[in-house]
């Protein structure tokens, strides 16, 4: 692979980091190095108009239907108003895991 091709592939990989791992394989084959990822059912997207993050439930030409990440009422947004949601950073995930363990021990009386 050429040096340029490797750099383009690396940029595309970095762009995909905001997409949920389960859907990454579907998108990798459709995203070109200098394009934004397409809206794909099951991915987390940020609706910049409503300032909300949701999971894509359905995609129509004019509308995308999203549901809040932890459940709730769906809303619709225009595809151009969506951007990939920022991934949960590792420190937040680690903190959640530690809090869950402390809570578990507390319930056991330890």
N, C-alpha and C positions, 0 to 999 in steps of 0.2 A: 504494500500500500504506500502511496506517495506521502510525503510529509504533509502536504496540504490536505489530503484526504483524511489523514489521521486527526489533524486539528479540527476539521469540520465535524468529524464523528464525535470528538470530545465535546465540542460546543453543543451538539445536538443532545448528547447524553446529559450534560449539565442542565439543559432546558427541560428535560424530562423529569428532573428530580422533584418538581412540584406536583407530579402526577402520582396518584396512588400506585403502589407497587403492583397490585393485581392487574391493573389496566395498562401498565407500561409496555408490555410485550405487544399489545394490540396497536399502540400508538407508534412504537419505534419504527414500524414498517411503513407508516404513512407520513411521518414528519421528515421534511428535508432540513438540512443543517441551518438554513437561514429563515425558517418559517416557525411561527408559533404553533404549538400543538392544537389539533382540532378538538372540539368539544365532543367527548366520548361518554356514553352512558356509564355510570359508576364512578366517574372521577369527581374529585372535590374541586369546585370552582368558586372564585370570589366574584360576586355580583357588585361591581363598582357603583352602580346607581343606588342600590338599596344598602350597600355596605354590609353584606351578609355573605357567609360561606355556606354552601350547600352541596349536596351530592346530586349529580345530573341523573334524572329519572327518565327523561324522554327528550329527543331532539327533533324539532320540526324546522322547516326552512326559515321561518320568521321568528320562532320562539324556542326557548329551552326551558324545560320544566325542572325545577330544583326542589329538593326537600332538605330541611335543616339536618346537619350531620347527626344529631342525636334524636332525630324524629321530630315530627310536627307537621304543620300544614304546608303543602307545596306552594310555591310561587313561580311565576314565569318571568323570564328576562330575555332580552334580545341577545343573540350570540355575540355581537360586537361589544356588549357591556360586560362580558365575562373574561376573566383571566385565571390562570392556574392558581389555586390556593397555595399559600406558603405551607411547606411541610411542617409538622410538629417537630420542633428541634429536640435533639437527644436529651438535653438537660430537663426539659419539661416532661418527657417520657420517663426519665429516671426518677424525677421527683414524684410523679404519680405512682410509680411502682413502690417507692419507699413509704409514701403515705398509706397506700393500700396495705402494706405489710405491718406498719405500726397500728393501723386500725384493726387488722386481724388479730394481732397480739392483744390489743386492748379488749376486744370482745371475749377473748379466752381468759382474761383476767391476769395476763402476764405482764 
